[in-house]
Amino acid sequence: MPNVRSKRLTAPTSKRVIANLRELATRTSNERGAQRVAWGPVWREARKWFTERVTAELGLPVETDAAGNAWVTLPGATKASVIVGSHLDSVPGGGWLDGVLGVTAGIEVLRRHQAAGTPPVTLHLVDWADEEGARFGRSLAGSAASAGTLDAQKELAHLVDRNGVKLPDAMAENGFDVARMGEAHAYLKALDPKAYVELHIEQGPVLEAMKKPVGVVLGTMGVERHTVRFKGQAVHAGATPIPLRQDAFLAAAEFALACRDIGLAMSGRTPRTRVVATCGVVKVEPGFVTAVPGATEISLDLRALDAKVLAKMQKAAEKASRAAAKKNRCTVEWRPLLAIEPRLFDEQLLRLCAESVREFAGSAPELPSGPLHDAAEMAGLMPTVMVFAQSSPGISHTRLEDTPIPHLDKSIRAFLRLVEKTVDHVHAAQSPNR
């Protein structure tokens, strides 16, 4: 199978990507940050910008599938394809890089490969719909529909935003039918995808603490998320001695500290063995100053890259909850909220990713992704890998989100090189003479 390129690929450059990022931020942000919330007017404006860029600069059409994902195709010598992508949608008051970095870098991927002639395999760029789940609460909606892991009628049809708008109505406003989202899976399969590559900001402080501009992502952590309810007895705070109380809040507080200790004890010294445990929401009843809390709900979010470790954390947390309840003369109940298996990325693509990152950054630190990404859905269908750009400060989902331009430059160029290597890798695998 010959390589039909008529020219060599140009050296990877980040200049146009960064310029596009700034232009999009100006067009879709206000003083509170990015406002590209899925299915809303600013998101539609971002999609309009995306279509304008692709059609004007590449002369390629933008298609949407039944789940609202936007696709751009650069035909190659074979139908076998490499997909690059991320998401244009944001949380309210988000940053200028979250999601859009991968989409704008994807435009540059198509630009480079188009300028060099017909690529040996087909390239697809996708802007996944509603990755954040910021408005209706279900993250990765578009990519999950494409992966075939979403039951839209069961998981989405009943969702309502804070203004009382139903998700099916919001989708209909944009020309999509929630009942047909499952058709996106067939659309993806028809592309004959052989690899998925995504560039994203880290959204955390690890690379900054390491003083490294770019990282190789090992995979996305598995998640166990629960609501834990401690039930005691509400009584008058002044009339009831402490030893006689059934304080549900104290039980929850001791449980939270125990979960922190579980996270510390089970977290290893290598990136592959790092785990986290978080209690982020606490609801106390009856909730006034002079009452001992009679009931307390507390959330628990456990994450690990190793499924066996995640299961051990879950078991240890359950044991800790029973101990905290007993000590404070309470009962405890667990209600599951979310369970996601760890998604490890492809070893061969990880090797190519490390090579690409070293070329531009000197070293290639490895780290897992605690946040979920569309790549996690793709990893169940095809070889997948991600590149992380350092976040500095190490925060996201805020207008303060940023990456120093020199680090952004290195991450974009490493990503472009990785796509180049992935194309060659997929092409070689398709060759009958291999």
C-alpha positions in Angstrom: 0.0 0.0 0.0 1.9 3.1 -1.2 2.2 6.3 0.7 0.6 8.8 -1.7 1.8 12.0 -0.1 3.3 14.4 -2.7 5.1 16.5 -0.1 6.8 16.1 3.3 4.9 17.2 6.3 6.0 20.6 7.6 7.6 20.9 11.0 5.0 21.0 13.7 4.1 24.6 14.8 1.8 26.0 17.5 1.4 29.5 16.2 -1.9 29.1 14.4 -3.4 26.9 17.1 -2.7 29.5 19.8 -4.1 32.3 17.6 -7.3 30.3 17.1 -7.6 29.6 20.8 -7.3 33.4 21.6 -9.9 34.2 18.9 -12.3 31.6 20.1 -11.9 32.8 23.7 -12.7 36.4 22.7 -15.8 35.3 20.8 -17.2 33.0 23.5 -16.1 34.3 26.9 -17.0 37.2 29.1 -15.5 38.7 32.3 -16.5 35.5 34.2 -14.8 33.2 31.7 -15.9 30.8 29.0 -19.6 30.4 28.5 -19.7 27.6 25.9 -22.3 25.5 27.8 -23.6 22.6 25.7 -26.8 23.1 23.7 -26.8 26.9 24.5 -26.4 30.0 22.3 -22.7 30.5 23.1 -21.9 26.9 22.3 -23.7 27.3 19.0 -21.5 30.4 18.4 -18.4 28.2 19.1 -19.7 25.6 16.6 -20.3 28.4 14.1 -16.7 29.6 14.6 -15.5 26.0 14.2 -17.4 25.5 10.9 -16.1 28.8 9.5 -12.5 27.9 10.3 -12.8 24.4 8.8 -14.6 25.4 5.6 -12.6 28.6 5.0 -9.1 27.2 5.7 -9.5 23.6 4.7 -12.5 23.6 2.3 -13.9 20.6 4.2 -17.5 20.1 5.3 -18.6 19.7 8.9 -21.1 16.8 9.5 -23.0 16.1 12.7 -24.1 12.6 13.9 -27.3 11.8 15.7 -25.7 12.6 19.1 -24.7 16.1 18.0 -21.0 15.3 17.6 -19.4 17.4 14.8 -17.1 15.6 12.4 -14.6 16.7 9.8 -13.1 14.2 7.4 -9.8 14.4 5.4 -10.0 11.4 3.0 -6.9 9.3 2.8 -5.6 6.5 0.5 -7.5 4.0 2.7 -10.8 4.2 4.7 -8.9 3.0 7.8 -8.8 6.1 10.0 -7.2 7.9 12.8 -9.5 10.1 14.9 -8.4 13.2 16.8 -10.7 15.3 18.9 -11.9 16.9 22.1 -14.8 19.2 22.9 -15.8 22.9 22.4 -18.3 23.0 25.3 -17.3 24.4 28.7 -18.6 24.8 32.2 -20.1 28.2 33.0 -17.1 30.5 33.8 -14.6 28.0 32.4 -11.2 28.6 31.0 -9.8 29.3 27.5 -8.1 25.9 27.1 -10.3 23.1 28.5 -11.5 21.0 25.6 -10.9 23.6 22.9 -7.2 23.0 22.9 -7.7 19.6 21.5 -10.2 20.8 18.8 -8.0 23.7 17.6 -5.0 21.5 17.5 -7.1 19.0 15.5 -7.7 21.7 12.9 -3.9 22.0 12.6 -3.6 18.3 12.2 -5.9 18.4 9.2 -4.1 21.5 7.8 -0.7 19.9 8.0 -1.7 16.6 6.5 -3.8 18.2 3.7 -0.9 20.4 2.7 1.3 17.4 2.2 -1.0 15.6 -0.2 -3.4 12.7 0.3 -2.6 11.0 3.7 -2.0 7.3 3.7 -5.0 6.8 6.0 -8.2 8.8 6.5 -8.2 11.5 9.3 -11.2 12.5 11.2 -11.6 15.5 13.6 -14.4 15.4 16.1 -15.9 17.9 18.5 -17.7 15.8 21.0 -21.1 17.1 22.2 -21.7 17.9 25.8 -18.5 16.5 27.3 -18.8 18.5 30.4 -22.3 17.7 31.4 -22.4 21.1 33.1 -26.0 21.9 32.3 -27.8 18.6 32.8 -25.3 16.6 34.8 -24.4 13.7 32.4 -20.8 14.0 31.3 -19.4 12.5 28.0 -22.8 12.3 26.5 -21.7 12.6 22.8 -18.7 10.3 23.1 -20.7 7.7 25.2 -23.4 7.6 22.5 -20.7 7.0 19.9 -19.1 4.3 22.0 -22.5 2.6 22.4 -22.3 2.8 26.2 -25.2 5.4 26.6 -28.8 4.5 27.1 -30.1 7.9 26.1 -33.8 7.3 26.9 -32.9 5.9 30.4 -30.0 8.3 31.3 -30.9 11.6 29.5 -34.6 11.9 28.7 -35.6 12.8 32.3 -32.8 15.4 32.9 -33.8 19.0 33.6 -31.5 22.1 34.0 -31.8 24.6 36.8 -34.2 26.7 34.8 -36.5 23.8 34.2 -35.5 23.1 30.6 -35.6 19.5 29.7 -32.6 18.0 28.0 -34.7 16.6 25.1 -36.0 20.1 24.5 -32.6 21.6 24.6 -31.3 19.1 22.0 -34.4 19.6 19.8 -33.6 23.4 19.8 -30.3 22.4 18.2 -31.9 20.0 15.7 -31.2 16.7 17.5 -33.5 14.0 18.9 -32.5 12.3 22.1 -34.3 9.2 21.0 -31.9 8.8 18.1 -28.6 9.3 19.9 -27.8 5.6 19.7 -27.4 6.0 15.9 -24.1 7.7 16.6 -22.5 4.4 17.4 -23.1 3.1 13.8 -21.8 6.3 12.4 -18.5 5.9 14.4 -18.1 2.2 13.4 -18.6 3.1 9.7 -15.5 5.3 9.9 -13.3 2.2 10.3 -11.4 3.8 13.3 -8.0 2.3 14.1 -6.8 4.9 16.7 -7.9 7.9 18.8 -5.5 10.6 19.9 -6.5 13.6 22.2 -4.7 16.6 23.5 -6.0 18.2 26.7 -4.8 20.3 29.6 -4.0 18.4 32.7 -6.5 20.4 34.9 -4.4 19.5 38.0 -1.1 20.5 39.7 1.1 17.4 39.0 3.0 18.5 35.9 3.5 21.9 37.4 4.9 20.4 40.6 7.2 18.2 38.5 8.3 21.3 36.5 7.4 19.5 33.3 5.6 21.1 30.4 4.0 18.0 28.8 2.9 14.6 30.1 2.0 11.2 28.7 -1.4 10.0 30.0 -1.4 6.4 31.1 -5.2 6.2 31.1 -8.2 7.5 33.0 -8.9 6.4 36.5 -11.8 4.2 37.4 -14.4 5.9 39.6 -16.6 4.7 42.5 -19.0 7.5 43.6 -21.5 7.1 46.4 -23.7 9.0 48.8 -23.3 7.7 52.4 -26.1 8.5 54.9 -25.5 8.4 58.6 -28.7 8.4 60.7 -28.6 9.3 64.4 -31.1 11.4 66.5 -31.7 15.1 66.4 -31.8 16.5 70.0 -31.5 19.8 71.7 -27.8 20.8 71.7 -28.0 22.4 75.2 -29.9 19.7 76.9 -28.0 16.6 75.7 -24.6 15.6 77.1 -22.1 14.7 74.5 -21.7 11.0 75.6 -25.4 10.5 75.2 -25.7 11.9 71.7 -26.2 10.1 68.4 -24.4 12.7 66.3 -24.7 11.9 62.6 -22.4 14.7 61.6 -19.5 13.5 63.8 -19.9 10.0 62.3 -19.7 11.6 58.8 -16.7 13.7 59.8 -14.8 10.7 61.2 -15.7 8.8 58.0 -14.3 11.6 55.8 -11.0 11.6 57.7 -10.8 7.8 57.4 -11.3 8.1 53.6 -8.5 10.6 53.5 -6.3 8.1 55.3 -7.4 5.3 53.0 -6.3 7.4 50.0 -3.0 8.2 51.5 -2.3 4.6 52.6 -3.2 3.1 49.2 -1.6 5.6 47.0 1.8 4.3 45.7 4.9 6.2 44.8 4.5 5.8 41.0 2.1 7.5 38.7 0.4 4.2 37.9 -0.4 3.6 41.6 -1.6 7.1 42.7 -5.2 7.1 44.0 -7.5 9.8 45.4 -10.4 9.8 47.8 -12.7 12.8 48.2 -15.7 13.8 50.3 -17.0 16.8 48.5 -20.6 17.3 49.6 -22.1 17.3 53.1 -25.8 17.8 53.9 -26.7 18.0 57.6 -30.2 17.7 59.1 -32.0 19.5 60.7 -29.4 22.1 60.0 -29.7 24.7 62.8 -27.3 25.9 65.5 -29.0 24.5 68.6 -29.7 21.0 67.3 -27.4 18.0 67.3 -27.4 16.6 63.7 -29.8 13.7 63.4 -28.9 12.8 59.8 -25.9 13.6 57.5 -25.3 12.7 53.9 -21.8 12.8 52.6 -20.5 12.1 49.2 -17.5 9.8 48.5 -15.5 9.8 45.2 -12.8 7.1 44.9 -10.5 7.0 41.9 -7.7 4.6 40.9 -6.1 3.4 37.7 -6.0 -0.2 39.0 -9.5 -1.9 39.3 -8.3 -4.2 42.1 -7.0 -1.2 44.1 -10.2 0.6 43.5 -12.2 -2.3 44.9 -9.9 -2.5 48.0 -10.5 1.3 48.6 -14.2 0.7 48.3 -14.1 -2.2 50.8 -12.0 -0.2 53.3 -14.3 2.8 53.0 -17.3 0.7 53.8 -15.6 -0.8 56.8 -14.7 2.8 58.0 -18.3 3.9 57.6 -19.5 1.1 59.9 -16.8 1.9 62.5 -17.7 5.6 62.5 -21.4 4.8 62.8 -20.9 2.4 65.7 -18.7 4.9 67.6 -21.3 7.6 67.3 -24.3 5.3 68.0 -25.6 5.8 64.4 -26.7 3.7 61.4 -25.2 4.0 57.9 -26.6 3.4 54.4 -24.8 3.5 51.1 -26.4 4.7 47.8 -24.3 4.2 44.6 -24.1 7.2 42.2 -21.6 6.2 39.5 -19.2 3.4 38.7 -16.7 3.7 35.9 -14.0 1.1 35.1 -10.4 2.3 34.7 -9.4 2.8 31.0 -5.8 2.0 30.3 -4.4 3.5 27.1 -2.7 1.5 24.3 0.9 0.5 25.1 2.1 1.0 21.5 0.6 4.4 21.3 2.0 5.3 24.7 5.4 4.4 23.3 4.9 6.7 20.3 3.5 9.4 22.7 6.6 9.3 24.9 8.9 9.5 21.8 7.0 12.6 20.6 6.9 14.3 24.0 10.7 13.8 24.5 11.4 15.3 21.1 10.0 18.7 22.1 10.1 18.6 25.9 13.2 16.6 26.7 11.5 14.1 29.0 8.1 12.3 29.0 6.7 12.0 32.5 3.8 9.6 32.9 0.6 10.3 34.8 -2.9 9.0 35.1 -5.9 11.2 34.4 -8.2 11.6 37.4 -10.8 13.7 35.4 -12.8 11.8 32.8 -12.3 12.5 29.1 -13.9 11.5 25.9 -10.8 9.4 25.3 -12.0 7.1 28.1 -15.1 6.2 26.0 -12.9 5.6 22.9 -10.5 3.4 24.7 -13.1 0.7 24.9 -13.3 0.6 21.1 -9.9 1.3 19.7 -6.2 2.0 20.6 -6.3 5.4 22.4 -3.8 7.8 23.9 -3.7 11.3 25.3 -1.2 14.1 25.7 -1.4 16.5 28.7 -0.3 20.1 28.7 0.8 21.5 32.0 -1.9 23.5 33.9 -0.4 26.6 35.7 -1.8 27.3 38.1 -2.9 23.6 38.4 -6.6 24.4 38.3 -9.4 24.2 35.7 -13.1 24.9 35.3 -12.4 28.5 36.2 -11.4 31.6 34.2 -8.0 31.5 36.0 -7.1 28.3 34.1 -3.9 28.8 32.1 -0.9 27.2 30.5 2.3 29.2 30.0 2.8 29.8 26.2 6.2 28.0 26.0 4.6 24.9 27.6 1.5 25.2 25.3 3.9 25.3 22.4 5.7 22.2 23.4 2.5 20.2 24.0 0.9 21.2 20.7 4.0 20.3 18.7 4.4 17.0 20.6 0.7 16.2 19.8 1.1 17.0 16.1 4.2 14.7 16.0 2.3 12.0 17.8 -0.5 12.1 15.3 2.0 11.9 12.5 3.6 8.8 14.1 0.1 7.3 14.7 -0.8 7.7 11.1 2.4 5.9 10.0 1.7 3.2 12.6 -1.8 2.6 11.4 -0.7 2.7 7.8 2.0 0.1 8.4 -0.5 -2.2 10.2 -2.8 -2.0 7.1 -0.1 -2.8 4.6 -0.4 -6.3 3.0 3.4 -6.5 2.8 3.8 -6.0 6.5 
